[in-house]
Amino acid sequence: MGIYLNPGNKGFWESIRSEIYVDKTGLIAHTNNYMNTRQKFICVSRPRRFGKSMALEMLAAYYSCGCDSRDLFRGKEIERVSTFEEYLNQYDVIYLNMQQFLIRAKKQEVTEYLERVVVADIRKVYGELFSEEETNLATVLEQIYSGTGREFIFLVDEWDCVMRERQESEAQQKQYLDFLRDLLKDQPYVALAYMTGILPVKKYGLHSALNMFAEYSMTDQDVFEEYTGFTEDEVQELCAQFDMDFTETGNWYDGYFFAKYQHIYNPKSVVEAMRRHKFSNYWTSTEVYDALKIYMDMDFNGLRSDIVHMLGGGRIAVNTRSFKNDMRTFETKDDVLTLLIHLGYLAYDAEKKETFIPNKEIIEEFENAMSVGGWPEVMRVLKASEKLLADTINGDAQSVAEALDRAHTEVSSILTYNDENSLACGIGLAYYSARKDYKMIREFPSGKGFADIVFLPLPHTDKPALVVELKYDRTAETALQQIRNRHYTQALEGYSGEILLVGINYYKENRDKLRSCVIQKMEKVDHM
């Protein structure tokens, strides 16, 4: 067992011994299918703390020769797959943590340091097959393959750290990409190459060094969707095991959206919430909010409005294809939004090509970033939202109308109210504090149509549900009547408690006329 060559199975051993382990060994079935095929080059990019390194440790434990991992996989999903025995501990694995090399190289070129220490490790096993003077890693592996026919599996963690942490040095980036291309592309000794990072690989300027890799990113994880985070079924099982409320867990950590798995949960945060038996900001607490604020404050036309729109519960159309896959080349607001998708601050619906803020944990991170300056109008609305909610629950329609009018005035320079959708986003922003105790649902399918906004109380609260209908240049009573006529409250199946019907009218052209509001309390009902 070596340091970089066949590092063994200790990392995976520690994972399955942990208090919480979710079986993701099904990923191995996919990598087995790609072995020694044209699809053997895989780059999976995900946000930080989304299990990238754990996946590599699992792959290393499964493929590495020189250790026996059979017991570690006993009872796991991969054991039931037909290819399990064929590849178990049968390959030489080269495991490269690029973040580690970047730190240790210091003044040396990263690749120069990497080749020196990795070749030294390989020499302990295959030293008789290449000269003492040889330090080029690709040449060493070519000679080993020529002499033995041995193939290698490459596992590369934090592949993009050179791009992220050496943003200003295009020369270093190009040299690093050339190194990876020479090491991997068209080399007969490569049986499989699996890289992970935060960013996809292919658009660093005009230099397409790694175009042999298939990319699986936060805009399209394809077959790797269920291994990106925790699925709904997995979280339900954890909530039952640890006696945690599933609905509130989803409110905090759900929201990442893919074609097949439309509810993917942040794995780091779910694990910490279960272990500590408390909901909090676990993923975002591992990085200061300044990182998000840098991108929020970028001066692209429409970006600030889009962020406010999403804070209000809305979605924004985004073109993810123009992004250059680095952290400094931004030409449009879409490039910034796409980066935030890859960083995990935004979710993405590939079918609708829309982005949105996924959950409560991330919403609070946006609030933290805005609180340190540059967003005073929005912060005033957020701070007033708690009283607005209290006035709504108390049935004080006049105070609600006045508060909504003030909120509109505050953010009108940022958020343009030109249709009921943007109005709904403004209302969602005004009721920001409600998300502590409610799950806010835009265009909630109800009865014979869609309620504009529904606030469903979380289980730990004793608050009424709110069904909100919005109108332009009509009356608040008309909005309220639509809720009744279309039987919007019938959709609250499974909810037992009071329901407040809130009708709001907004005068689009006449700014001298105050927004109007009507609130009606329904009797306590039981839809169970």
C-alpha positions in Angstrom: 0.0 0.0 0.0 1.4 3.3 -1.1 0.7 7.0 -0.6 -0.4 7.8 -4.1 -0.2 4.3 -5.7 -2.9 2.1 -4.3 -3.6 4.1 -1.2 -5.8 1.4 0.3 -9.2 1.5 1.9 -8.9 3.4 5.2 -10.9 6.4 4.0 -13.9 4.3 3.0 -13.5 2.2 6.2 -13.8 5.4 8.2 -16.9 6.5 6.2 -18.9 3.2 6.9 -17.9 3.3 10.5 -19.3 6.8 11.0 -22.5 7.4 12.9 -24.3 8.3 9.6 -23.4 6.4 6.4 -25.6 6.5 3.3 -24.9 3.8 0.8 -23.7 5.4 -2.5 -21.8 2.3 -3.8 -24.2 2.2 -6.8 -21.9 4.8 -8.3 -19.3 2.0 -8.8 -21.7 0.1 -11.2 -21.5 3.1 -13.5 -17.7 3.5 -13.4 -17.4 -0.3 -14.0 -19.5 0.1 -17.2 -17.1 2.8 -18.4 -13.9 0.9 -17.8 -11.8 0.7 -20.9 -14.4 2.3 -23.1 -14.5 5.7 -24.9 -16.5 6.9 -21.9 -13.7 6.1 -19.4 -12.9 9.8 -18.8 -15.3 11.2 -16.3 -15.3 14.6 -14.6 -18.0 15.1 -11.9 -18.2 18.6 -10.5 -20.2 19.5 -7.4 -20.1 22.2 -4.7 -17.8 21.9 -1.8 -18.8 19.4 0.9 -21.0 17.5 -1.4 -19.2 14.2 -0.9 -16.7 14.4 -3.7 -13.7 13.1 -1.7 -15.8 10.4 -0.1 -16.7 9.1 -3.5 -13.1 8.9 -4.5 -12.1 7.1 -1.3 -14.9 4.6 -2.0 -13.6 4.1 -5.6 -10.0 3.7 -4.3 -11.1 1.1 -1.8 -13.0 -0.9 -4.5 -10.4 -0.8 -7.3 -7.0 -0.7 -5.4 -5.0 -3.9 -5.6 -2.9 -4.7 -2.5 -5.8 -4.6 -0.1 -8.9 -6.7 0.5 -12.1 -4.6 0.6 -14.6 -7.4 0.3 -15.9 -7.0 3.8 -16.3 -3.3 3.5 -18.7 -3.7 0.6 -20.6 -6.6 2.2 -24.4 -5.9 2.1 -23.9 -2.7 0.0 -25.7 -2.0 -3.2 -22.7 -2.7 -5.4 -22.4 -6.3 -4.1 -25.6 -7.1 -5.9 -24.2 -5.9 -9.3 -22.9 -8.5 -11.7 -19.5 -6.7 -12.2 -18.8 -6.5 -8.5 -16.3 -9.5 -8.4 -14.7 -8.7 -11.8 -13.1 -5.4 -10.7 -12.8 -5.7 -6.9 -9.2 -4.9 -5.9 -7.9 -5.7 -9.4 -6.3 -2.4 -10.5 -3.4 -0.2 -9.7 -4.9 3.1 -8.6 -3.2 6.5 -8.7 -4.9 8.9 -6.3 -4.0 12.6 -6.7 -5.3 15.2 -4.4 -4.4 18.4 -6.3 -5.2 20.7 -3.3 -2.6 18.9 -1.3 0.0 19.2 -4.1 -0.8 22.9 -4.5 -0.2 23.5 -0.8 3.0 21.5 -0.6 4.6 22.7 -3.8 5.1 26.2 -2.4 7.5 27.9 -4.9 7.8 24.9 -7.1 5.5 24.3 -10.1 2.7 22.1 -8.8 3.2 19.5 -11.5 6.9 19.4 -11.0 6.4 18.6 -7.3 3.6 16.1 -8.1 5.7 14.1 -10.5 8.7 14.0 -8.2 6.7 12.5 -5.2 4.4 10.3 -7.2 7.2 8.7 -9.3 9.1 8.1 -6.0 6.1 6.2 -4.6 5.7 4.2 -7.8 9.4 3.3 -7.8 8.9 1.3 -4.6 6.8 -1.2 -6.6 7.9 -0.9 -10.2 11.4 0.6 -9.9 13.1 -2.1 -12.0 11.1 -1.1 -15.0 12.4 2.4 -15.4 15.6 4.2 -14.9 16.6 6.0 -11.7 16.9 9.3 -13.5 13.4 9.2 -15.0 11.0 11.7 -13.4 8.3 12.2 -16.0 5.2 10.5 -14.7 3.7 9.7 -18.2 7.0 8.2 -19.3 7.2 6.0 -16.2 3.7 4.7 -16.7 4.3 4.0 -20.4 7.3 1.9 -19.5 5.4 0.0 -16.8 2.6 -0.7 -19.2 5.1 -1.8 -21.9 6.8 -4.2 -19.5 3.8 -5.6 -17.7 0.6 -4.7 -19.5 -0.7 -3.2 -16.2 -3.4 -0.6 -16.5 -4.1 2.2 -14.1 -7.1 3.9 -12.7 -6.7 7.6 -12.0 -8.7 9.3 -9.2 -8.1 13.1 -9.2 -9.6 15.1 -6.3 -9.9 18.9 -6.5 -8.8 18.8 -10.1 -9.7 22.5 -10.6 -8.0 24.0 -7.6 -5.2 25.4 -9.8 -7.9 27.2 -11.8 -9.6 28.5 -8.6 -6.6 29.5 -6.6 -4.3 30.6 -9.4 -6.9 32.7 -11.2 -4.5 35.4 -12.3 -1.9 33.0 -13.8 -3.0 31.8 -17.2 0.5 30.4 -17.8 0.3 28.1 -14.7 -3.2 27.0 -15.8 -2.1 26.2 -19.3 1.0 24.3 -18.0 -1.2 22.3 -15.6 -3.7 21.4 -18.4 -0.9 20.3 -20.7 0.4 18.1 -17.9 -3.0 16.4 -17.5 -3.5 16.0 -21.2 -0.1 14.4 -21.6 -0.7 12.1 -18.6 -4.1 10.9 -19.6 -5.1 11.5 -23.2 -4.7 8.6 -25.7 -2.6 6.7 -23.2 -3.0 2.9 -23.3 -2.3 2.5 -19.6 -5.5 4.4 -18.7 -8.3 2.1 -17.8 -10.4 4.8 -16.1 -10.0 8.4 -15.1 -12.4 9.9 -12.6 -11.9 13.6 -11.6 -13.9 15.7 -9.2 -13.9 19.4 -8.6 -16.3 22.4 -8.3 -16.0 23.6 -11.9 -16.5 21.8 -15.2 -13.5 21.4 -17.4 -13.8 22.5 -21.0 -13.7 26.3 -21.6 -10.5 27.7 -20.3 -9.9 30.2 -23.0 -9.1 28.6 -26.3 -7.1 25.8 -24.7 -9.2 22.6 -24.9 -6.7 20.3 -23.3 -9.2 18.0 -21.6 -11.9 17.6 -24.3 -11.8 13.8 -23.8 -13.7 14.1 -20.5 -17.4 13.8 -20.3 -18.7 16.4 -17.8 -21.4 15.8 -15.2 -22.0 19.1 -13.4 -24.7 20.9 -11.4 -26.4 21.9 -14.6 -26.6 18.2 -15.7 -25.5 15.3 -13.5 -27.1 12.7 -15.9 -26.5 9.2 -14.5 -24.8 10.5 -11.4 -27.8 12.5 -10.2 -28.6 10.3 -7.1 -24.9 10.4 -6.0 -24.8 14.2 -6.1 -26.4 14.5 -2.7 -29.0 12.7 -0.6 -32.3 11.7 -2.2 -35.7 12.2 -0.8 -36.0 8.5 0.2 -32.6 8.6 1.9 -33.5 11.7 3.9 -36.9 10.2 5.0 -35.0 7.2 6.4 -32.6 9.4 8.3 -35.4 11.5 9.7 -37.2 8.4 10.9 -33.9 7.0 12.4 -33.0 10.3 14.2 -36.6 11.4 15.0 -36.3 14.6 13.0 -39.1 16.3 11.1 -38.9 15.5 7.3 -40.8 18.6 6.2 -38.6 20.9 8.1 -35.5 19.1 6.9 -36.6 19.7 3.3 -37.3 23.4 4.0 -33.7 23.8 5.2 -31.7 21.5 2.9 -33.8 20.4 -0.1 -34.0 22.2 -3.5 -31.3 20.9 -5.8 -33.1 19.8 -8.9 -32.3 17.3 -11.7 -34.2 15.6 -14.4 -35.0 12.3 -12.6 -34.2 13.2 -8.9 -36.1 16.5 -8.4 -35.4 16.6 -4.7 -31.7 16.4 -3.8 -30.6 17.5 -0.3 -27.3 19.0 0.8 -25.5 15.9 2.3 -23.2 17.8 4.7 -26.1 19.8 6.3 -28.4 16.8 6.6 -25.8 14.7 8.3 -25.0 17.5 10.8 -28.7 18.3 11.5 -29.3 14.6 12.2 -26.2 14.2 14.4 -26.9 17.4 16.4 -30.6 17.0 16.4 -30.9 20.7 15.4 -31.5 22.6 12.2 -28.9 25.2 11.4 -26.6 26.6 8.7 -24.0 23.8 8.6 -22.9 23.9 4.9 -22.7 27.7 4.7 -20.9 28.0 8.0 -17.8 26.3 6.5 -17.1 29.4 4.3 -17.5 33.1 5.0 -20.3 34.9 3.2 -17.8 37.3 1.6 -17.3 34.7 -1.1 -20.9 35.0 -2.1 -21.0 38.8 -1.7 -18.2 39.3 -4.3 -20.4 37.8 -7.0 -23.7 39.3 -5.8 -22.2 42.8 -6.0 -20.9 42.5 -9.6 -22.3 45.3 -11.7 -24.0 43.4 -14.5 -27.3 44.9 -15.8 -30.2 43.1 -14.2 -28.2 40.9 -11.8 -29.4 42.7 -8.6 -33.0 42.6 -9.8 -32.6 38.9 -10.4 -31.2 38.2 -6.9 -34.1 40.2 -5.3 -36.6 38.3 -7.6 -35.2 35.0 -6.3 -35.2 36.1 -2.7 -38.9 36.6 -3.2 -39.3 33.0 -4.2 -39.1 33.6 -8.0 -37.1 31.8 -10.7 -34.9 33.4 -13.3 -34.2 32.3 -16.9 -30.5 31.7 -17.4 -28.2 30.7 -20.2 -25.5 28.5 -18.7 -23.7 27.8 -22.0 -21.8 31.1 -22.2 -20.0 30.4 -18.9 -16.2 30.0 -19.4 -15.9 27.6 -16.4 -13.6 29.8 -14.5 -14.0 32.3 -11.6 -12.8 35.5 -13.2 -14.1 35.6 -16.8 -17.6 37.1 -16.7 -19.2 38.7 -19.7 -22.9 38.7 -18.7 -25.0 38.3 -15.6 -25.7 34.7 -16.8 -22.1 33.9 -16.3 -22.3 35.0 -12.7 -25.5 33.1 -12.1 -24.0 29.9 -13.7 -21.0 30.1 -11.4 -23.4 30.4 -8.4 -25.1 27.2 -9.6 -21.8 25.4 -9.7 -20.9 26.7 -6.2 -24.2 25.5 -4.8 -25.7 28.8 -4.0 -28.4 28.4 -6.7 -30.3 25.4 -8.0 -31.0 24.8 -11.7 -33.9 23.4 -13.6 -32.4 22.2 -16.9 -35.8 21.5 -18.5 -37.0 25.1 -18.0 -33.5 26.6 -18.0 -34.3 28.5 -14.8 -32.3 29.1 -11.6 -33.6 29.7 -8.1 -32.5 29.8 -4.5 -32.9 26.2 -3.3 -33.6 26.3 0.5 -33.7 28.2 3.7 -30.0 27.6 4.5 -29.0 29.4 1.3 -31.6 32.1 1.6 -30.0 33.1 5.0 -26.6 33.1 3.4 -27.8 35.7 0.8 -29.2 37.7 3.7 -25.9 37.6 5.5 -24.1 38.8 2.3 -26.5 41.7 1.9 -26.4 42.8 5.5 -22.8 44.1 5.3 -23.7 46.9 2.9 -24.8 47.7 -0.6 -28.4 46.4 -0.3 -30.0 48.9 2.2 -33.4 48.9 0.5 -33.8 45.2 0.6 -32.5 44.9 4.2 -35.2 47.4 5.3 -37.9 45.3 3.7 -36.5 42.1 5.3 -36.4 43.7 8.8 -40.0 44.9 8.5 -41.2 41.5 7.4 -41.7 40.1 10.9 -44.2 42.8 11.8 -46.0 42.3 8.4 -46.5 38.6 9.2 -47.8 39.4 12.7 -50.2 42.0 11.3 -51.4 39.4 8.7 -52.0 36.7 11.3 -53.9 39.3 13.5 -56.1 40.2 10.5 -55.0 43.9 10.4 -55.6 44.4 6.7 -54.9 48.1 6.7 -51.5 47.7 8.3 -50.7 44.9 5.8 -51.6 47.1 2.9 -49.5 50.0 4.2 -46.5 47.7 4.9 -46.7 46.1 1.4 -46.8 49.6 -0.1 -43.7 50.6 1.8 -41.9 47.4 0.7 -42.8 48.1 -2.9 -41.5 51.6 -2.7 -38.2 50.4 -1.1 -37.3 47.9 -3.8 -39.0 49.5 -6.8 -35.6 50.8 -8.0 -34.3 47.2 -8.1 -37.3 45.0 -8.8 -39.6 46.1 -11.6 -43.3 45.3 -11.0 -44.6 44.6 -14.5 -46.8 41.6 -14.0 -48.3 39.4 -11.4 -45.2 37.2 -11.3 -43.0 40.0 -10.3 -45.6 41.3 -7.9 -45.6 37.8 -6.3 -41.9 38.0 -5.9 -42.3 41.4 -4.2 -44.8 39.9 -1.8 -42.5 36.9 -1.1 -39.7 39.3 -0.3 -42.0 41.3 2.0 -42.9 38.2 3.9 -39.3 37.1 4.2 -39.4 36.3 7.9 -42.3 33.9 7.4 -39.8 31.3 6.2 -38.7 30.7 9.7 -42.1 29.1 10.4 -43.5 28.4 7.0 -42.7 26.7 3.7 -43.5 29.2 0.9 -44.8 27.8 -2.3 -45.3 29.9 -5.4 -48.1 29.0 -7.9 -49.4 26.3 -5.6 -51.6 23.8 -7.5 -55.0 24.2 -5.9 -58.5 23.2 -6.8 -59.2 24.6 -10.3 -56.0 26.5 -10.8 -52.9 27.8 -9.0 -52.9 30.0 -5.9 -50.3 32.7 -6.3 -48.5 32.0 -3.0 -49.3 29.6 -0.2 -47.5 29.7 3.2 -47.7 26.2 4.8 -46.7 26.3 8.5 -43.9 23.9 9.6 -44.8 21.2 12.1 -43.2 22.9 15.1 -45.4 26.0 14.7 -48.9 26.8 15.8 -49.6 29.3 13.0 -52.4 29.4 10.4 -51.8 28.6 6.8 -51.9 31.6 4.4 -53.4 31.4 0.9 -52.5 34.6 -1.0 -54.0 35.7 -4.2 -52.8 38.8 -6.1 -54.6 41.1 -8.6 -53.7 44.1 -10.7 -56.1 47.1 -11.0 -59.0 45.1 -9.6 -60.0 44.8 -5.9 -58.7 42.8 -3.0 -62.2 41.4 -2.6 -62.0 40.1 -6.2 -58.8 38.2 -5.3 -60.4 36.8 -2.2 -63.4 35.6 -4.3 -61.1 33.8 -6.7 -59.7 31.8 -3.8 -63.2 30.7 -2.9 -64.5 30.1 -6.4 -61.6 28.0 -7.5 -61.5 26.1 -4.2 -57.8 26.8 -3.6 -57.9 25.5 0.0 -58.9 22.0 -1.1 -55.2 21.4 -2.0 -54.1 21.7 1.6 -54.7 18.0 2.0 -53.0 16.7 5.2 -53.0 20.1 6.8 -55.2 20.5 10.0 -55.6 24.0 11.3 -56.7 27.5 10.5 -56.4 29.0 7.1 -56.2 32.7 6.4 -57.3 33.9 2.9 -55.4 37.0 1.9 -56.5 39.0 -1.1 -54.2 41.8 -2.4 -54.8 44.3 -5.1 -52.0 46.4 -6.6 -52.8 49.6 -8.7 -50.3 49.3 -11.5 -50.5 52.9 -12.9 -51.9 55.0 -10.1 -49.2 55.3 -7.5 -51.3 57.7 -5.5 -53.7 54.9 -4.7 -52.7 52.6 -1.8 -52.4 48.9 -2.3 -55.5 47.2 -0.8 -55.8 44.1 1.2 -58.6 41.9 2.6 -58.0 39.1 5.1 -60.5 36.4 6.0 -60.2 33.6 8.5 -61.6 30.2 7.7 -62.8 28.0 10.4 -60.4 25.3 11.6 -60.6 22.4 9.2 -59.2 18.9 9.0 -58.2 17.6 5.6 -56.6 14.4 7.0 
